[in-house]
């Protein structure tokens, strides 16, 4: 019996409230708007639903892919023979004590920053314009404008193959676009705690607005993309190197190096995964040949 049939029955019997879709296009759930169908897609609304579903998947040996907001991934045109778990419905956030916030994995970083502002807490303004979720942000130690989650995280609770564990920040191995979870993709971030500081609401809002305006002026937000396509190489800026090599506007199919910000590869309309991969390779080869620097993708490429 195919795993799909067995799993469909398990979900129907034990998780009747779970949103469960068959052959759902990944393009609908990623910021690149690229990707074929996933065999099954689940939208757990709680940690409990996710843990129960994960147990079924492990028992059946089914490949699992976890997405938050889908803002830092490139999915294959042929889709995935897998169950894709989208955490966006896990969206509880609360204040604990004077300066701590706790948020589930599916909470968007923009919403988390706005929640902090409304609570009069400062420290998350940099995250206001980052399009990802708490879960994905923790995994990649998301950051912008001289701020990063490493600056404010206190703990992360994750689901491991042997159960749920909570890690203090000291165990998270946080560095540039790196965490304990980039080394251990088998773990699923469930929620995270943040320690902020009391601040002035007007000043917090002004800083958030300032950073959003900078994004609008410098980034091609009007096109589907996965944000900065490449990691910042030591001593350089990826966008600067790409622009220096005259690659702005370079295209493969409908994928293009943005003329607004060379660090962004954008979908101008109907781009395929193959288009983007071809453009990534072209940019890497050109920059390496001209400067000796090999650009490493920041976007996660799913196969």
Backbone bond lengths (Angstrom), bond angles and torsions (degrees), N, CA, C in turn:
res aa  C-N    CA-C-N  psi(-1)  N-CA   C-N-CA  omega(-1)  CA-C   N-CA-C  phi
1 X - - - 1.467 - - 1.529 109.12 -
2 X 1.310 117.91 133.49 1.456 121.99 -179.40 1.527 110.00 -63.60
3 X 1.342 115.15 147.72 1.469 118.59 -178.95 1.517 111.36 -60.79
4 X 1.336 117.16 -30.81 1.463 119.97 -178.87 1.534 111.07 -59.91
5 X 1.337 116.46 -45.88 1.465 120.42 -178.29 1.523 111.34 -63.55
6 X 1.337 115.63 -46.43 1.464 119.82 179.76 1.520 110.89 -61.76
7 X 1.326 115.60 -44.58 1.459 119.90 -177.13 1.524 111.48 -68.84
8 X 1.321 117.30 -39.81 1.468 120.01 177.17 1.535 110.49 -56.26
9 X 1.326 116.63 -41.68 1.470 120.07 -179.63 1.520 111.18 -68.80
10 X 1.345 117.49 -40.98 1.458 120.75 178.42 1.534 110.22 -59.64
11 X 1.317 115.69 -46.69 1.465 120.18 -179.09 1.521 110.43 -62.91
12 X 1.332 116.49 -44.61 1.461 120.81 179.96 1.522 111.51 -61.21
13 X 1.328 116.79 -39.56 1.466 121.07 -176.08 1.521 113.15 -78.07
14 X 1.343 116.59 -39.85 1.461 119.86 -169.65 1.528 114.53 -111.73
15 X 1.328 117.69 -19.18 1.469 121.02 -179.69 1.530 109.22 -131.84
16 X 1.314 117.83 58.41 1.470 120.22 -173.37 1.527 113.95 -63.69
17 X 1.331 118.29 -22.80 1.462 120.76 -179.28 1.532 112.91 -87.33
18 X 1.335 116.50 -8.91 1.464 120.30 -177.02 1.525 110.84 -69.41
19 X 1.316 116.49 130.58 1.470 120.46 172.86 1.519 107.64 -72.01
20 X 1.343 116.44 121.94 1.472 122.39 -167.84 1.524 107.57 -140.01
21 X 1.330 116.75 111.92 1.462 121.25 -173.93 1.525 110.38 -115.30
22 X 1.334 114.81 146.30 1.459 121.33 178.62 1.527 110.06 -104.73
23 X 1.338 115.65 135.38 1.468 122.26 175.76 1.527 111.91 50.24
24 X 1.327 114.85 47.33 1.462 121.34 -179.32 1.531 109.78 -83.19
25 X 1.349 118.45 129.53 1.474 120.14 -179.35 1.529 112.05 -63.90
26 X 1.299 116.17 127.88 1.466 120.91 176.15 1.519 111.53 -64.41
27 X 1.324 116.83 -28.30 1.465 120.59 -179.67 1.525 112.17 -58.10
28 X 1.324 117.54 -26.70 1.463 121.26 -179.95 1.526 112.21 -75.46
29 X 1.329 116.73 -13.73 1.460 120.29 -171.90 1.524 112.95 -123.89
30 X 1.321 117.19 14.96 1.457 121.53 177.68 1.523 109.90 -129.76
31 X 1.326 115.86 147.30 1.466 120.04 -176.30 1.525 112.30 -70.19
32 X 1.334 118.38 -20.61 1.467 121.25 175.86 1.531 111.27 -75.14
33 X 1.342 116.50 -17.97 1.468 122.86 -176.10 1.534 110.74 58.79
34 X 1.329 114.27 41.54 1.463 122.25 -178.52 1.520 108.08 -132.66
35 X 1.331 116.66 140.84 1.456 120.69 173.29 1.510 112.45 135.47
36 X 1.329 115.93 136.32 1.453 122.44 178.11 1.527 111.70 -79.65
37 X 1.327 117.69 -167.15 1.466 120.72 -173.31 1.529 113.75 -75.92
38 X 1.320 115.18 144.87 1.461 121.49 167.30 1.522 107.48 -92.50
39 X 1.326 117.15 139.57 1.463 120.04 -179.14 1.530 111.00 -52.85
40 X 1.347 115.17 -45.14 1.459 120.60 175.87 1.524 108.29 -142.70
41 X 1.338 115.64 147.13 1.450 120.58 177.11 1.528 108.57 -133.94
42 X 1.327 115.40 129.89 1.467 121.78 -176.45 1.522 109.91 -118.19
43 X 1.336 114.96 146.23 1.457 121.69 -178.83 1.533 109.03 -127.94
44 X 1.329 118.47 73.14 1.461 119.68 -179.25 1.524 111.65 -62.03
45 X 1.330 115.64 139.40 1.461 120.58 -179.12 1.523 111.66 -98.16
46 X 1.324 117.29 -0.88 1.460 120.51 -179.19 1.518 109.66 -154.36
47 X 1.328 113.90 161.65 1.463 119.78 174.47 1.529 110.74 -58.05
48 X 1.334 116.12 -39.27 1.461 120.59 -176.94 1.533 110.75 -61.91
49 X 1.339 116.73 -44.61 1.469 119.62 178.13 1.515 110.99 -61.39
50 X 1.316 116.20 -43.32 1.466 119.69 -178.62 1.529 110.91 -63.21
51 X 1.326 117.13 -42.94 1.465 120.33 -178.01 1.525 111.09 -64.96
52 X 1.335 117.49 -42.54 1.466 120.37 178.54 1.521 110.86 -63.64
53 X 1.344 116.18 -46.06 1.463 119.88 178.70 1.521 111.15 -61.05
54 X 1.321 116.86 -42.86 1.460 120.70 179.83 1.531 110.64 -59.44
55 X 1.329 116.87 -36.93 1.462 119.47 177.37 1.517 112.08 -62.68
56 X 1.340 117.35 -42.16 1.473 120.38 176.57 1.523 110.78 -61.34
57 X 1.327 116.18 -44.22 1.464 120.51 -176.45 1.522 111.41 -64.11
58 X 1.325 116.32 -41.60 1.467 119.85 179.21 1.528 110.18 -65.68
59 X 1.319 116.68 -42.83 1.459 120.49 -178.94 1.526 111.68 -61.00
60 X 1.330 116.44 -37.45 1.464 121.20 -178.77 1.519 113.14 -89.31
61 X 1.328 117.42 -6.50 1.460 121.09 -179.66 1.512 113.95 68.61
62 X 1.328 116.49 34.23 1.470 121.65 -177.08 1.526 110.06 -89.22
63 X 1.301 116.50 134.79 1.460 120.66 176.19 1.527 109.66 -64.37
64 X 1.336 115.46 137.30 1.453 121.61 -178.59 1.518 110.07 -124.78
65 X 1.330 116.59 137.80 1.459 123.23 173.98 1.524 107.32 -126.60
66 X 1.318 116.86 131.39 1.464 120.87 -178.88 1.522 109.67 -107.76
67 X 1.329 115.90 129.95 1.460 122.23 175.76 1.517 109.39 -120.53
68 X 1.324 115.19 143.87 1.452 120.39 169.04 1.518 108.15 -95.49
69 X 1.327 115.66 -103.87 1.472 120.40 174.53 1.519 112.42 -87.09
70 X 1.337 117.34 -2.07 1.466 120.35 178.84 1.511 113.50 65.27
71 X 1.342 116.73 31.39 1.464 120.02 -172.86 1.517 114.05 -97.06
72 X 1.322 117.73 -4.00 1.455 119.27 -177.57 1.524 111.02 -133.48
73 X 1.358 115.31 33.76 1.460 119.68 -177.79 1.527 110.93 -132.63
74 X 1.319 114.15 153.20 1.460 122.48 172.08 1.514 106.82 -123.21
75 X 1.334 117.01 118.47 1.458 122.25 -174.72 1.523 111.58 -101.90
76 X 1.332 117.79 148.87 1.464 120.69 -175.68 1.524 112.41 -70.79
77 X 1.330 115.14 149.21 1.465 121.36 -179.97 1.519 111.82 -62.44
78 X 1.335 117.63 -31.22 1.467 121.01 -177.96 1.522 112.39 -82.65
79 X 1.325 117.54 -4.17 1.448 120.67 -179.58 1.516 112.10 86.21
80 X 1.339 116.09 -167.55 1.456 121.63 -176.34 1.524 110.62 -131.62
81 X 1.323 115.50 130.71 1.466 121.37 172.90 1.522 106.81 -83.67
82 X 1.331 115.20 74.76 1.453 120.91 -171.03 1.516 109.56 -161.26
83 X 1.329 114.47 169.04 1.463 120.58 167.21 1.521 107.11 -98.05
84 X 1.313 116.36 120.61 1.459 122.07 177.35 1.524 108.13 -97.45
85 X 1.315 116.16 120.25 1.458 121.84 178.40 1.521 108.37 -99.05
86 X 1.316 116.53 118.90 1.467 122.40 178.98 1.526 107.67 -103.09
87 X 1.322 116.22 121.89 1.466 120.19 -171.45 1.529 113.60 -90.36
88 X 1.333 117.42 5.22 1.464 120.59 -172.23 1.516 115.65 -58.16
89 X 1.331 118.08 -23.64 1.470 119.80 178.96 1.526 112.23 -84.73
90 X 1.327 117.45 -6.45 1.468 121.36 174.55 1.522 106.98 -88.75
91 X 1.309 117.00 85.80 1.467 121.01 -164.33 1.526 114.06 -127.94
92 X 1.327 117.21 25.91 1.462 119.01 177.48 1.526 110.71 -78.30
93 X 1.328 115.85 135.64 1.466 122.15 174.62 1.516 107.51 -139.91
94 X 1.328 116.26 138.95 1.458 120.22 -177.71 1.516 111.02 -148.43
95 X 1.314 113.89 156.45 1.457 120.43 174.41 1.521 108.87 -92.60
96 X 1.338 115.52 138.64 1.460 120.78 175.97 1.527 108.04 -128.94
97 X 1.299 116.50 120.13 1.456 119.52 -178.58 1.518 111.85 71.71
98 X 1.315 115.35 -159.12 1.459 120.09 -173.35 1.525 113.66 -74.78
99 X 1.320 116.56 -39.56 1.471 117.88 -170.25 1.526 113.97 -134.83
100 X 1.324 119.36 9.39 1.465 120.02 -177.40 1.524 112.08 -103.04
101 X 1.336 115.29 140.59 1.455 122.70 171.37 1.523 108.19 -118.47
102 X 1.329 115.10 145.96 1.464 121.05 173.50 1.522 107.80 -127.54
103 X 1.321 116.18 133.17 1.466 120.86 -174.47 1.513 110.70 -138.67
104 X 1.340 115.34 142.47 1.454 120.26 175.01 1.523 110.39 -74.88
105 X 1.332 115.05 164.55 1.462 121.38 -171.98 1.515 114.00 -59.94
106 X 1.336 117.47 -31.02 1.450 119.81 -175.17 1.514 115.29 -83.05
107 X 1.323 118.25 -6.11 1.473 120.98 179.35 1.522 109.01 -65.49
108 X 1.321 117.24 129.03 1.467 119.16 178.28 1.523 109.11 -70.34
109 X 1.322 116.20 148.09 1.457 120.24 178.58 1.520 111.04 -63.64
110 X 1.332 116.82 -32.56 1.456 120.11 177.27 1.530 110.36 -63.80
111 X 1.331 116.25 -43.58 1.472 119.39 179.23 1.524 110.87 -66.69
112 X 1.332 116.82 -39.13 1.455 120.48 178.92 1.529 110.47 -61.41
113 X 1.334 116.57 -44.09 1.467 120.25 178.97 1.523 110.93 -63.90
114 X 1.325 116.53 -40.42 1.467 120.30 179.08 1.529 110.77 -66.43
115 X 1.335 117.10 -40.39 1.467 121.56 177.12 1.529 109.63 -59.38
116 X 1.347 116.51 -45.46 1.465 120.54 179.15 1.522 110.78 -59.88
117 X 1.316 117.33 -43.07 1.461 121.53 178.29 1.537 110.83 -58.38
118 X 1.323 115.67 -47.83 1.465 119.26 -179.66 1.534 112.11 -63.41
119 X 1.333 116.13 -26.28 1.465 120.37 178.00 1.524 112.14 -88.17
120 X 1.341 117.17 0.64 1.461 120.84 -179.27 1.510 113.73 71.88
121 X 1.344 116.55 32.15 1.457 121.79 -178.05 1.525 110.27 -115.09
122 X 1.315 116.27 134.00 1.454 121.59 -178.68 1.523 111.11 -109.77
123 X 1.338 116.37 154.37 1.461 122.10 179.50 1.499 113.53 131.75
124 X 1.350 116.34 -13.83 1.464 120.08 -179.24 1.527 112.73 -115.06
125 X 1.309 117.94 11.82 1.465 119.61 -177.96 1.522 111.69 -57.97
126 X 1.333 117.55 -36.88 1.467 121.29 -178.79 1.523 111.82 -59.77
127 X 1.337 116.92 -26.24 1.468 121.16 -174.57 1.517 113.24 -85.59
128 X 1.321 117.61 -6.92 1.464 120.68 -172.77 1.522 112.66 -57.45
129 X 1.315 117.66 -38.03 1.461 120.49 -176.85 1.514 114.41 -98.95
130 X 1.347 117.60 0.53 1.462 120.00 178.18 1.523 107.83 -76.32
131 X 1.331 118.80 124.73 1.464 120.45 -170.92 1.529 115.25 -79.52
132 X 1.305 118.93 -4.11 1.453 120.77 -174.40 1.518 114.15 -82.83
133 X 1.330 115.11 -173.62 1.465 123.13 -179.20 1.524 109.63 -107.62
134 X 1.336 115.03 170.86 1.459 120.12 177.46 1.527 110.71 -59.25
135 X 1.331 117.46 -44.79 1.458 119.75 -178.48 1.514 112.79 -61.05
136 X 1.318 116.17 -53.53 1.461 119.89 178.45 1.514 112.07 -64.26
137 X 1.330 116.44 -36.05 1.456 120.28 179.39 1.515 112.33 -64.12
138 X 1.327 116.51 -39.40 1.465 120.55 177.24 1.522 110.46 -64.37
139 X 1.326 116.21 -46.60 1.466 120.24 -177.60 1.530 110.66 -56.97
140 X 1.345 116.21 -43.66 1.467 120.80 -175.78 1.522 113.23 -95.83
141 X 1.341 117.39 3.40 1.462 120.46 -172.76 1.524 109.28 46.23
142 X 1.326 114.67 60.29 1.463 121.34 -175.15 1.521 111.19 -58.13
143 X 1.319 114.62 145.94 1.455 119.23 179.40 1.513 111.70 -162.32
144 X 1.315 115.12 165.59 1.468 122.60 177.68 1.513 108.24 -168.92
145 X 1.315 115.43 151.37 1.466 121.38 173.33 1.533 111.86 50.39
146 X 1.316 114.96 54.25 1.466 123.28 175.93 1.525 114.12 65.31
147 X 1.318 117.89 14.58 1.462 120.83 176.09 1.507 109.94 -123.69
148 X 1.335 116.71 154.62 1.464 121.86 177.46 1.520 108.95 -152.65
149 X 1.335 115.64 157.75 1.456 119.47 -179.91 1.524 111.82 -60.77
150 X 1.328 117.14 -29.04 1.463 120.38 177.70 1.524 112.01 -55.70
151 X 1.325 116.93 -26.09 1.468 120.90 -178.01 1.526 112.46 -72.99
152 X 1.331 117.53 -21.78 1.470 120.12 -171.52 1.533 114.02 -126.87
153 X 1.310 118.57 -11.48 1.466 120.69 179.90 1.524 111.68 -67.67
154 X 1.342 115.50 141.47 1.462 120.62 173.16 1.517 112.01 -114.68
155 X 1.349 117.05 -34.07 1.456 120.45 -179.02 1.518 109.87 -162.47
156 X 1.320 115.76 159.45 1.458 122.12 176.89 1.524 108.19 -138.92
157 X 1.332 115.84 132.57 1.453 121.63 174.40 1.522 108.56 -102.82
158 X 1.320 116.19 130.29 1.464 120.93 -175.43 1.518 110.51 -136.46
159 X 1.326 114.44 153.14 1.461 122.24 174.90 1.521 108.59 -94.93
160 X 1.331 116.03 118.61 1.453 123.15 177.82 1.530 108.77 -106.97
161 X 1.308 118.35 166.91 1.469 119.72 177.91 1.525 113.80 -55.38
162 X 1.343 117.40 -27.07 1.463 120.16 -178.84 1.527 112.71 -101.11
163 X 1.337 117.88 8.47 1.458 119.44 176.80 1.523 112.92 132.53
164 X 1.333 115.26 -173.38 1.462 122.11 -177.09 1.525 109.75 -91.70
165 X 1.339 116.06 132.70 1.463 121.04 178.24 1.522 109.81 -134.18
166 X 1.325 115.69 146.91 1.463 121.45 174.49 1.523 109.00 -108.77
167 X 1.333 115.52 129.40 1.464 121.88 -176.08 1.522 110.39 -112.63
168 X 1.325 118.81 126.29 1.464 119.54 169.51 1.521 109.83 -66.74
169 X 1.319 116.07 159.07 1.467 120.30 -173.99 1.527 111.75 -56.61
170 X 1.324 116.93 -29.98 1.471 120.27 -178.21 1.526 112.41 -63.10
171 X 1.333 117.40 -21.14 1.469 120.62 -179.01 1.524 112.91 -93.26
172 X 1.331 118.02 -0.64 1.462 120.17 -169.16 1.527 114.30 -89.16
173 X 1.342 118.03 -7.70 1.471 121.80 176.66 1.527 111.78 51.73
174 X 1.325 116.48 46.78 1.459 120.94 -174.79 1.524 111.51 -79.42
175 X 1.329 114.59 129.87 1.460 121.66 173.03 1.530 106.61 -151.78
176 X 1.311 117.28 -169.40 1.468 119.75 -176.12 1.528 110.77 -59.46
177 X 1.343 116.11 115.84 1.472 125.24 178.42 1.527 111.98 51.94
178 X 1.317 115.40 37.31 1.456 119.82 -175.39 1.526 109.97 -147.49
179 X 1.325 115.13 145.51 1.457 121.30 173.81 1.517 109.10 -154.99
180 X 1.309 116.02 176.57 1.462 121.88 172.46 1.524 111.06 -51.45
181 X 1.343 116.76 -33.31 1.466 120.99 -172.61 1.532 112.88 -83.35
182 X 1.320 118.23 -17.58 1.463 118.43 171.42 1.530 109.65 -72.75
183 X 1.336 116.41 -27.43 1.458 120.57 176.42 1.529 111.86 -82.44
184 X 1.325 116.20 -21.39 1.465 121.13 -176.02 1.532 110.10 -130.80
185 X 1.338 116.78 75.49 1.468 119.78 -177.92 1.522 113.72 -66.86
186 X 1.324 117.43 -8.77 1.470 119.62 177.78 1.531 111.33 -73.41
187 X 1.313 118.00 -15.48 1.467 121.83 178.50 1.518 110.21 -87.94
188 X 1.332 115.97 146.08 1.463 122.30 179.32 1.523 108.69 -118.49
189 X 1.316 116.92 120.18 1.466 120.86 177.27 1.529 109.13 -67.89
190 X 1.326 116.04 130.11 1.465 121.75 179.89 1.523 112.51 -104.41
191 X 1.335 117.07 -42.16 1.461 120.75 179.99 1.523 108.83 -162.94
192 X 1.336 115.01 167.77 1.462 120.00 -176.63 1.521 110.16 -147.21
193 X 1.340 114.90 153.04 1.457 121.53 176.15 1.523 110.35 -112.19
194 X 1.332 115.69 147.04 1.463 121.92 -176.69 1.525 109.29 -133.68
195 X 1.332 116.68 137.20 1.459 120.99 174.56 1.525 108.77 -109.69
196 X 1.314 116.01 120.18 1.456 122.09 -177.75 1.524 109.59 -114.00
197 X 1.339 116.86 -164.23 1.455 121.97 178.70 1.517 109.05 -133.52
198 X 1.308 116.32 152.12 1.461 119.72 174.95 1.517 108.80 -65.29
199 X 1.339 116.28 137.99 1.453 120.02 -178.10 1.509 111.84 -146.73
200 X 1.311 114.80 175.91 1.460 121.60 178.64 1.523 109.79 -88.03
201 X 1.335 116.95 124.40 1.456 121.25 -175.63 1.509 113.46 -57.44
202 X 1.319 116.86 -42.37 1.470 120.33 -178.82 1.523 110.96 -65.23
203 X 1.332 116.76 -40.58 1.469 120.31 179.73 1.526 111.09 -68.07
204 X 1.338 116.07 -39.27 1.470 120.23 178.04 1.528 110.05 -61.28
205 X 1.322 116.12 -48.21 1.471 120.33 -179.50 1.518 111.33 -63.08
206 X 1.314 117.09 -40.87 1.465 120.18 179.64 1.522 111.24 -61.95
207 X 1.322 117.27 -40.56 1.464 120.73 178.68 1.523 110.88 -66.65
208 X 1.322 117.63 -41.92 1.461 121.02 177.72 1.525 110.70 -61.79
209 X 1.321 117.27 -44.05 1.463 120.87 179.12 1.527 111.04 -63.95
210 X 1.326 116.17 -40.13 1.470 120.26 179.89 1.527 111.01 -61.37
211 X 1.326 116.26 -45.96 1.464 119.75 -178.60 1.525 111.34 -68.07
212 X 1.330 117.47 -35.66 1.463 119.86 177.86 1.524 110.83 -65.94
213 X 1.310 117.16 -39.53 1.469 120.05 177.40 1.522 110.91 -63.63
214 X 1.322 116.84 -39.30 1.470 120.08 177.63 1.523 110.42 -62.36
215 X 1.320 116.95 -40.11 1.462 120.35 178.17 1.527 110.93 -62.79
216 X 1.315 116.26 -46.55 1.462 120.76 -177.49 1.524 111.38 -61.92
217 X 1.311 116.25 -36.09 1.463 120.26 -177.86 1.522 112.96 -76.77
218 X 1.323 117.12 -28.82 1.461 119.75 -170.63 1.523 114.67 -112.52
219 X 1.351 117.87 -12.49 1.461 119.93 -174.97 1.534 110.84 -120.77
220 X 1.330 117.07 146.86 1.477 121.30 -177.39 1.533 112.23 -81.30
221 X 1.327 115.80 64.54 1.464 120.63 -174.25 1.522 112.57 -67.84
222 X 1.340 116.65 -14.71 1.463 120.28 -178.70 1.524 112.87 -78.92
223 X 1.331 117.79 -7.22 1.472 121.65 179.93 1.528 110.68 -116.57
224 X 1.332 117.73 148.60 1.461 119.87 172.54 1.532 110.63 -63.79
225 X 1.318 115.55 135.04 1.468 121.08 177.73 1.521 107.57 -160.10
226 X 1.309 115.78 -179.32 1.466 121.19 173.84 1.516 109.55 -114.98
227 X 1.329 116.58 31.05 1.455 120.16 -178.45 1.520 110.88 73.08
228 X 1.311 116.12 -148.39 1.465 120.05 178.74 1.529 108.74 -64.83
229 X 1.320 115.62 122.25 1.461 119.69 -173.90 1.526 112.13 -76.88
230 X 1.327 116.78 -31.39 1.462 120.99 -174.81 1.528 111.10 -119.46
231 X 1.328 115.33 148.68 1.457 120.71 173.77 1.534 109.77 -68.82
232 X 1.315 115.18 156.77 1.470 119.88 177.17 1.523 108.96 -76.09
233 X 1.342 118.07 116.88 1.465 119.14 178.88 1.528 110.26 -74.23
234 X 1.322 118.18 148.97 1.470 120.54 -178.79 1.524 111.79 -53.55
235 X 1.322 115.76 126.79 1.464 121.08 177.17 1.505 115.32 80.69
236 X 1.330 118.07 3.48 1.464 121.07 -176.96 1.528 110.16 -140.82
237 X 1.323 114.82 171.96 1.452 122.04 167.10 1.524 107.23 -117.78
238 X 1.333 116.95 130.62 1.458 120.21 -176.35 1.523 110.96 -57.52
239 X 1.337 116.65 -46.46 1.462 119.82 -178.72 1.517 112.26 -60.24
240 X 1.328 116.73 -38.83 1.458 120.53 178.64 1.514 112.92 -63.97
241 X 1.335 116.26 -42.48 1.464 120.27 178.06 1.523 111.34 -64.26
242 X 1.333 115.95 -41.93 1.463 120.14 -178.99 1.526 110.42 -65.31
243 X 1.324 116.36 -42.66 1.469 120.02 177.92 1.521 111.03 -65.71
244 X 1.325 115.95 -40.88 1.464 121.16 178.91 1.529 111.44 -57.81
245 X 1.324 116.35 -31.60 1.469 121.33 -179.56 1.526 112.51 -86.27
246 X 1.325 117.32 7.08 1.462 121.09 176.01 1.513 114.44 70.62
247 X 1.329 116.84 30.20 1.461 120.12 -173.36 1.524 114.31 -95.54
248 X 1.311 118.32 -4.85 1.464 118.66 177.86 1.526 110.38 -56.11
249 X 1.325 116.26 133.10 1.457 120.73 179.79 1.517 114.85 84.47
250 X 1.340 117.22 -6.25 1.465 120.46 178.26 1.526 109.74 -64.59
251 X 1.328 116.20 138.13 1.463 120.56 -176.16 1.515 111.64 -128.18
252 X 1.323 114.42 149.58 1.460 123.71 162.79 1.520 105.05 -129.65
253 X 1.326 116.43 113.22 1.455 119.02 -172.82 1.515 110.15 59.60
254 X 1.325 116.57 -127.64 1.469 120.96 179.83 1.522 112.55 -99.69
255 X 1.328 117.37 10.78 1.466 121.67 174.37 1.521 108.37 -94.10
256 X 1.328 115.96 138.63 1.470 119.98 -173.59 1.521 110.89 -141.22
257 X 1.345 115.17 143.88 1.460 120.43 167.15 1.522 106.91 -74.33
258 X 1.309 117.21 118.68 1.459 121.06 -174.04 1.526 111.49 -57.99
259 X 1.315 115.83 135.85 1.467 120.11 175.85 1.528 110.12 -78.35
260 X 1.331 116.91 -13.71 1.464 121.10 179.65 1.519 111.35 -86.55
261 X 1.320 116.79 -37.42 1.462 122.53 179.71 1.520 107.00 -150.65
262 X 1.337 116.08 111.04 1.463 120.61 -173.05 1.521 113.23 -66.39
263 X 1.329 118.12 -14.99 1.452 120.35 178.53 1.520 113.60 -76.88
264 X 1.346 116.44 -8.44 1.458 121.35 -179.01 1.523 110.20 -105.51
265 X 1.323 117.17 126.92 1.453 121.38 166.83 1.516 106.46 -97.77
266 X 1.324 117.34 128.59 1.461 121.25 -170.81 1.527 111.34 -119.00
267 X 1.312 114.14 157.50 1.460 122.83 174.32 1.528 106.82 -97.50
268 X 1.330 116.53 107.69 1.465 119.75 -176.70 1.520 112.26 -80.47
269 X 1.324 116.45 -4.97 1.459 121.01 178.22 1.516 111.05 135.63
270 X 1.330 116.96 105.42 1.448 121.25 178.95 1.505 115.36 82.81
271 X 1.334 118.59 14.42 1.467 120.23 178.25 1.522 110.30 -64.61
272 X 1.316 115.84 147.19 1.460 122.11 176.99 1.526 109.54 -104.34
273 X 1.322 115.40 167.06 1.460 120.20 173.40 1.523 110.32 -58.52
274 X 1.329 116.21 -40.03 1.471 120.42 179.08 1.524 111.14 -61.49
275 X 1.337 117.27 -38.66 1.464 120.70 177.07 1.528 110.47 -60.21
276 X 1.327 116.20 -48.74 1.462 120.22 -176.53 1.525 110.79 -66.26
277 X 1.328 117.24 -42.95 1.467 119.46 178.22 1.523 111.24 -62.12
278 X 1.330 116.27 -40.06 1.462 119.83 177.15 1.515 111.69 -61.98
279 X 1.330 116.37 -40.03 1.467 120.14 179.90 1.523 110.89 -71.19
280 X 1.334 117.52 -39.81 1.468 120.16 175.68 1.522 110.14 -56.85
281 X 1.326 116.35 -47.23 1.470 119.99 -179.53 1.519 111.67 -62.91
282 X 1.326 116.42 -40.79 1.469 120.32 179.98 1.523 111.27 -63.77
283 X 1.330 116.72 -43.21 1.460 120.81 178.52 1.527 110.11 -64.84
284 X 1.328 116.92 -46.02 1.466 119.78 179.67 1.528 111.53 -58.98
285 X 1.317 116.36 -46.64 1.470 120.05 -177.81 1.520 111.25 -63.52
286 X 1.330 116.57 -44.21 1.470 120.59 -177.32 1.519 110.84 -65.74
287 X 1.324 117.13 -45.47 1.466 120.86 -178.83 1.518 110.57 -66.94
288 X 1.317 117.36 -41.07 1.466 120.27 179.19 1.528 110.97 -63.30
289 X 1.330 116.71 -44.83 1.462 119.85 -178.56 1.525 112.01 -65.63
290 X 1.339 116.58 -34.68 1.472 120.42 -175.70 1.520 112.87 -85.51
291 X 1.345 117.62 -31.91 1.467 119.99 -171.28 1.523 114.09 -124.46
292 X 1.326 117.44 -14.17 1.456 120.43 -175.86 1.517 113.95 82.23
293 X 1.337 117.03 1.53 1.472 121.68 -178.95 1.523 109.50 -98.64
294 X 1.334 116.97 126.75 1.452 120.68 175.37 1.525 108.81 -96.13
295 X 1.313 116.60 116.18 1.456 121.73 179.99 1.521 109.75 -77.70
296 X 1.323 115.63 131.56 1.468 121.87 179.39 1.525 108.61 -100.89
297 X 1.331 118.03 127.57 1.468 119.37 179.50 1.525 111.95 -59.31
298 X 1.318 115.53 136.77 1.457 121.11 170.87 1.535 109.47 -89.71
299 X 1.322 115.50 -33.00 1.462 120.16 177.98 1.527 109.32 -65.93
300 X 1.326 116.27 138.42 1.460 121.47 178.95 1.521 108.74 -84.80
301 X 1.317 116.49 121.93 1.462 121.81 -176.81 1.529 108.24 -98.43
302 X 1.328 115.44 112.61 1.457 120.39 -179.59 1.525 110.05 -86.99
303 X 1.289 116.50 142.27 1.480 121.76 -177.98 1.516 109.77 -119.26
